[in-house]
């Protein structure tokens, strides 16, 4: 006969329940971090495994795993609860409730990357130091692949690597500023460590530039240098003289390369003259106009989440017509589907990490400072890239955003000891004549 207790014990061992620290979750998070800069396939494999690991912890591991998990920030949980309540309200009022609820489950699957990252880091806190290196390795691999796809030049070939053309553009916007912050954090080391780390993150930034030029997505060409510049200014005092000079010279060389690239300039000229032949621009303007029309028809609660109709066939230029289609703009899409009430709830939710992390924006702890500003950069990506596309519905971009946000909140308010040191209580002076104070001195 089969001894089910032995089978259960074997399964628990395989799932990591008997491994000290429940190491499988951190392993999956590390693979996810590597895949986010390099391969969509690796992301699609590692994140479901990480999600399944978190479910095992929820139903069984809380009693079996020894690590401590702090309380996830109340501000973030409150924002999610309000967003879900408004989402369900607009779903019941609008059309296509089954479709709305289906896409809600997909959104939650992505949103839960934040608490899952918190859980994995609680399992093995040292992982937080290795995540920037995983991002950097992914970017180096992507730079190498895209350089080969462009036939070893910086031509505008719309390279896709192993991420996809659209996904790569957004992920580069998110990851490149993180590399600038990691380079600044590396300056706190001394000797050979500082040199090695600086060279690593400089190489990752160079690979990001190569991937950006060969991918040639316009919003990436605008947002990536801007957010990298913001991260550089924020960390300006951390850079040693030589590294700062090298970074500034590299930025100037990159700007010169962009300015002299005729293919890049042509892509920007098409924005100003969409009728001159850029069908993509003209169709995108039609999407924005249609999204605004749907919002004006349903201004309060929208037409229903994930139920915005596609463009009419007569407005389609280069793609086939879809029954449902977003407005190629995060804010117009949310307004059309959930109305002004839904837009308010959405903005309240996506800005909760800023509310949680803002008190730590000047943290003297280097690690906290780095992750807090990394979270600010990925949230900024949502607002910048969201102007031209519905990035909230893009799983790779949003998994990266919520992973970084979860890691930043864990570093700032969840790890033990806390990242923000408490100010020591002042003691009253001790009298020389033997008078005791209330502190017992």
C-alpha positions in Angstrom: 0.0 0.0 0.0 1.0 3.6 -0.6 2.0 5.5 2.4 0.5 8.9 1.7 2.4 10.5 4.6 5.7 9.6 2.9 4.4 10.9 -0.4 3.4 14.2 1.3 6.7 14.5 3.0 8.5 13.9 -0.3 6.4 16.5 -2.1 7.0 19.0 0.7 10.8 18.4 0.3 10.5 19.0 -3.4 8.6 22.2 -3.0 11.3 23.5 -0.6 9.3 23.2 2.6 12.2 21.3 4.3 15.0 23.5 2.8 16.2 26.1 5.3 14.9 29.5 4.3 12.6 28.1 1.7 15.2 29.0 -1.0 13.0 28.2 -4.1 11.1 31.5 -4.0 14.3 33.6 -4.0 15.7 31.4 -6.8 12.6 32.0 -8.9 12.7 35.7 -8.2 16.4 35.8 -9.3 15.5 34.0 -12.6 12.6 36.4 -13.1 14.9 39.4 -12.6 17.3 38.0 -15.2 14.6 37.3 -17.7 13.0 40.7 -17.4 16.0 42.3 -19.1 16.6 39.5 -21.6 13.9 36.9 -22.4 10.1 37.0 -22.3 10.1 33.2 -22.3 12.2 33.1 -19.1 9.8 35.6 -17.5 6.8 33.6 -18.6 8.3 30.5 -16.9 9.8 31.9 -13.7 6.9 34.2 -12.7 4.3 31.4 -12.6 6.7 29.3 -10.6 7.2 32.2 -8.2 3.5 32.7 -8.0 2.9 29.0 -7.3 5.6 29.1 -4.6 3.8 32.0 -2.9 0.5 30.0 -3.0 2.2 27.0 -1.3 3.4 29.4 1.4 -0.1 30.8 1.8 -1.7 27.5 2.4 1.1 25.5 4.0 4.4 27.2 4.3 3.4 29.8 7.0 3.6 27.0 9.5 6.6 25.1 8.0 8.9 27.9 6.8 10.9 29.6 9.6 11.4 33.1 8.1 9.5 36.1 9.4 7.2 38.1 7.1 6.4 41.6 8.2 3.1 43.3 7.5 2.8 44.6 4.0 2.3 48.4 3.9 -1.3 49.4 4.8 -1.3 52.3 2.4 -0.7 49.9 -0.5 -3.3 47.5 0.6 -5.8 50.3 1.1 -5.1 51.6 -2.5 -5.6 48.1 -3.9 -8.9 47.6 -2.0 -10.3 50.9 -3.3 -9.2 50.1 -6.8 -10.9 46.7 -6.7 -14.1 48.1 -5.2 -14.4 50.7 -8.0 -13.4 48.1 -10.6 -16.2 45.8 -9.5 -18.7 48.7 -9.3 -18.0 49.8 -12.8 -18.0 46.2 -14.0 -21.5 45.6 -12.7 -22.8 48.9 -14.0 -21.1 48.6 -17.4 -21.3 46.0 -20.2 -19.7 42.6 -20.4 -19.2 41.7 -16.7 -17.8 38.3 -17.5 -15.1 39.8 -19.7 -14.4 42.4 -17.0 -14.0 39.8 -14.2 -11.7 37.7 -16.4 -9.4 40.6 -17.0 -9.5 41.4 -13.3 -8.0 38.0 -12.5 -5.2 38.7 -15.0 -4.6 42.1 -13.5 -4.4 40.6 -9.9 -2.0 38.0 -11.1 0.4 40.7 -12.2 -0.3 43.1 -9.2 0.5 40.4 -6.7 4.1 40.5 -7.9 4.7 43.2 -5.3 3.7 41.2 -2.2 5.3 38.0 -3.7 8.6 39.9 -4.1 8.3 41.0 -0.4 7.7 37.4 0.6 10.7 36.0 -1.4 13.0 38.7 0.0 11.8 37.8 3.5 12.8 34.2 2.8 16.4 35.2 1.8 17.2 38.8 2.6 20.6 38.7 1.0 19.0 38.3 -2.5 18.2 42.1 -2.5 22.0 42.7 -3.1 22.0 40.5 -6.2 18.9 41.7 -8.1 20.7 44.7 -9.7 23.3 42.3 -11.1 20.6 40.0 -12.6 19.0 43.1 -14.3 22.5 44.1 -15.6 23.3 40.6 -17.0 19.9 40.6 -18.8 20.6 44.0 -20.3 24.1 43.0 -21.5 22.6 39.9 -23.1 19.9 42.0 -24.8 22.5 44.5 -26.0 24.6 41.7 -27.6 21.6 40.1 -29.3 20.2 43.3 -30.7 23.6 44.4 -31.9 23.7 41.2 -33.9 20.2 41.7 -35.2 21.3 45.2 -36.5 24.3 43.5 -38.2 26.8 45.0 -35.8 25.9 48.6 -36.2 23.6 51.1 -34.4 21.0 51.1 -37.2 17.3 51.7 -36.5 16.1 48.1 -37.4 13.3 47.9 -34.8 15.3 45.0 -33.1 13.2 42.9 -30.8 15.8 40.6 -29.1 14.1 37.9 -27.1 11.6 40.4 -25.5 9.6 41.8 -28.4 9.8 45.3 -30.0 7.2 47.0 -27.7 8.2 45.1 -24.5 11.8 45.9 -25.0 11.3 49.6 -25.3 9.3 49.8 -22.0 11.7 47.5 -20.1 14.7 49.5 -21.2 13.0 52.7 -19.8 12.5 50.9 -16.5 15.9 49.2 -16.2 18.4 51.7 -17.4 17.8 54.2 -14.6 18.2 51.4 -12.1 21.6 50.7 -13.6 22.5 54.4 -13.0 21.5 54.1 -9.4 23.4 50.8 -9.0 26.5 52.5 -10.4 26.1 55.3 -7.9 25.7 52.8 -5.0 28.8 51.0 -6.2 30.9 54.1 -5.5 30.5 53.5 -1.7 32.9 50.5 -2.0 36.6 50.9 -2.1 39.5 49.4 -4.1 39.0 46.7 -6.6 35.4 46.1 -5.6 34.4 49.6 -6.6 36.2 49.3 -9.9 34.7 45.9 -10.8 31.2 47.0 -9.9 31.5 50.3 -11.7 32.7 48.5 -14.9 29.8 46.0 -14.6 27.1 48.7 -14.4 28.8 50.9 -17.0 28.7 47.9 -19.4 25.0 47.4 -18.6 24.3 51.0 -19.4 26.2 50.7 -22.6 24.2 47.6 -23.6 21.0 49.6 -22.8 22.1 52.3 -25.2 22.8 49.8 -27.9 19.4 48.1 -27.4 17.7 51.5 -27.4 19.3 52.6 -30.7 18.6 49.3 -32.5 15.1 49.0 -31.1 14.4 52.7 -32.0 11.1 53.1 -30.2 10.4 56.8 -30.0 9.1 56.9 -26.5 12.1 55.0 -25.3 14.5 57.4 -27.1 12.8 60.2 -25.2 12.2 58.7 -21.7 15.3 56.6 -21.2 17.8 59.5 -21.3 15.4 61.7 -19.2 15.0 59.2 -16.4 18.7 58.3 -16.4 19.5 62.0 -16.1 17.1 62.3 -13.2 18.7 59.3 -11.5 22.2 60.8 -12.1 21.2 64.1 -10.6 19.6 62.5 -7.5 22.8 60.5 -7.0 25.2 63.2 -8.0 27.1 63.4 -4.7 27.7 59.6 -4.8 29.8 59.6 -7.9 33.5 59.8 -7.7 35.2 62.4 -10.0 36.4 59.9 -12.7 33.2 57.9 -12.9 31.1 61.0 -13.1 33.2 62.4 -15.9 33.0 59.1 -17.8 29.2 58.9 -17.4 28.8 62.5 -18.6 31.1 62.0 -21.6 29.2 58.8 -22.5 25.9 60.6 -22.3 27.2 63.4 -24.6 28.5 60.8 -27.0 25.1 59.0 -27.0 23.3 62.2 -27.6 25.6 63.0 -30.6 25.0 59.5 -32.0 21.2 60.0 -31.7 21.4 63.4 -33.3 23.3 62.2 -36.3 21.2 59.1 -36.9 19.0 59.9 -39.9 16.6 57.0 -39.3 15.9 58.1 -35.7 15.3 61.7 -36.9 12.9 60.5 -39.5 10.8 58.7 -36.9 10.4 61.9 -35.0 9.6 63.9 -38.1 6.7 61.6 -38.8 5.1 62.6 -35.5 4.8 66.2 -36.6 3.5 65.2 -40.1 1.4 62.1 -39.6 -0.2 62.6 -43.0 3.1 62.3 -44.8 3.1 58.6 -44.7 3.3 57.4 -41.1 0.2 55.2 -40.9 1.1 54.2 -37.4 0.8 57.8 -36.1 -2.4 58.6 -37.9 -4.1 55.4 -36.5 -2.9 56.1 -33.0 -4.4 59.6 -33.2 -7.7 57.8 -34.2 -7.4 55.6 -31.1 -7.0 58.6 -28.8 -10.0 60.3 -30.4 -12.1 57.2 -30.2 -11.2 56.7 -26.5 -12.2 60.3 -25.7 -15.5 59.8 -27.5 -16.3 56.7 -25.5 -15.4 58.5 -22.3 -17.7 61.5 -23.1 -20.5 59.0 -23.8 -20.0 57.3 -20.4 -18.2 60.0 -18.3 -18.9 58.8 -14.7 -18.5 55.0 -14.6 -17.3 54.2 -18.1 -18.5 51.5 -20.5 -17.1 48.7 -18.4 -13.5 47.5 -17.6 -11.8 45.9 -20.6 -14.9 46.5 -22.7 -13.8 49.5 -24.8 -14.9 48.9 -28.4 -12.3 48.7 -31.1 -12.0 51.4 -33.8 -14.7 51.4 -36.5 -13.4 49.7 -39.7 -13.4 53.0 -41.6 -10.8 54.5 -39.1 -8.5 51.5 -39.3 -5.4 52.2 -41.4 -2.9 49.4 -41.1 -4.4 46.8 -38.7 -7.5 44.7 -38.8 -10.5 45.9 -36.6 -11.0 44.2 -33.2 -14.2 44.0 -31.2 -12.4 45.3 -28.2 -9.2 47.5 -28.2 -7.5 49.8 -25.7 -6.9 53.5 -26.7 -3.1 53.3 -26.8 -3.0 55.5 -23.8 -3.4 54.3 -20.2 -5.4 57.3 -19.0 -7.8 57.4 -21.9 -8.3 53.7 -21.7 -9.2 53.8 -18.0 -11.4 56.9 -18.5 -13.3 55.2 -21.3 -13.7 51.9 -19.4 -14.2 53.1 -15.8 -15.1 56.7 -16.1 -13.7 59.6 -14.0 -14.4 57.5 -10.9 -12.3 54.7 -12.1 -9.5 57.1 -13.2 -9.4 58.5 -9.6 -9.2 55.0 -8.1 -6.5 54.0 -10.6 -4.3 57.0 -9.9 -4.8 56.5 -6.1 -3.6 52.9 -6.4 -0.6 53.3 -8.6 0.7 56.2 -6.5 0.5 54.4 -3.2 4.1 53.2 -3.5 5.2 56.8 -3.7 3.2 57.6 -0.5 4.9 54.7 1.3 8.4 55.4 0.1 8.4 59.2 0.1 9.6 59.6 3.7 12.7 57.4 2.8 13.7 59.4 -0.3 16.7 60.9 1.7 17.6 57.7 3.6 21.2 57.6 4.7 21.2 53.9 4.0 22.6 53.4 0.5 20.6 50.3 -0.2 17.3 51.9 0.9 18.1 55.1 -1.1 18.8 53.0 -4.2 15.6 50.9 -4.1 13.4 53.8 -3.2 14.5 55.8 -6.2 14.4 52.7 -8.4 10.7 52.4 -7.5 10.1 56.1 -8.3 11.7 55.5 -11.8 9.5 52.5 -12.6 6.3 54.3 -11.5 7.4 57.3 -13.6 7.6 54.9 -16.6 3.9 54.1 -16.2 3.0 57.8 -16.5 5.5 58.6 -19.4 5.1 55.5 -21.5 1.4 55.4 -20.7 0.9 58.4 -22.9 1.5 56.4 -26.0 0.4 52.9 -25.0 -1.7 51.0 -22.5 1.3 49.7 -20.5 -0.9 48.7 -17.5 -2.1 45.9 -19.7 1.4 44.8 -20.6 2.4 41.9 -18.3 6.2 42.0 -18.6 6.4 45.7 -17.9 4.0 45.6 -15.0 5.5 42.5 -13.4 8.8 44.4 -13.4 7.2 47.5 -11.9 5.4 45.7 -9.1 8.5 43.5 -8.4 10.7 46.6 -8.0 8.0 48.3 -5.9 7.6 45.3 -3.7 11.4 45.1 -3.2 11.7 48.8 -2.4 8.9 48.7 0.2 10.5 45.6 1.8 13.9 47.4 2.0 12.4 50.6 3.3 9.8 49.3 5.9 9.9 45.5 6.0 13.3 44.2 6.6 14.8 43.7 10.0 16.5 45.8 11.2 14.5 48.7 9.6 16.3 50.6 6.9 15.5 54.0 8.4 17.5 54.2 11.7 15.6 55.6 14.7 17.0 58.7 16.3 18.5 57.7 19.7 16.6 59.2 22.7 18.6 62.0 24.3 19.6 61.3 27.9 19.7 64.0 30.5 23.1 64.9 31.8 24.4 63.0 34.9 24.9 65.2 37.9 28.4 65.1 39.4 27.0 65.3 42.9 25.3 61.9 42.6 21.7 62.9 41.5 20.1 60.1 39.5 18.1 60.7 36.4 14.9 59.0 35.3 17.1 56.9 32.9 18.7 55.3 35.9 22.1 57.0 35.5 
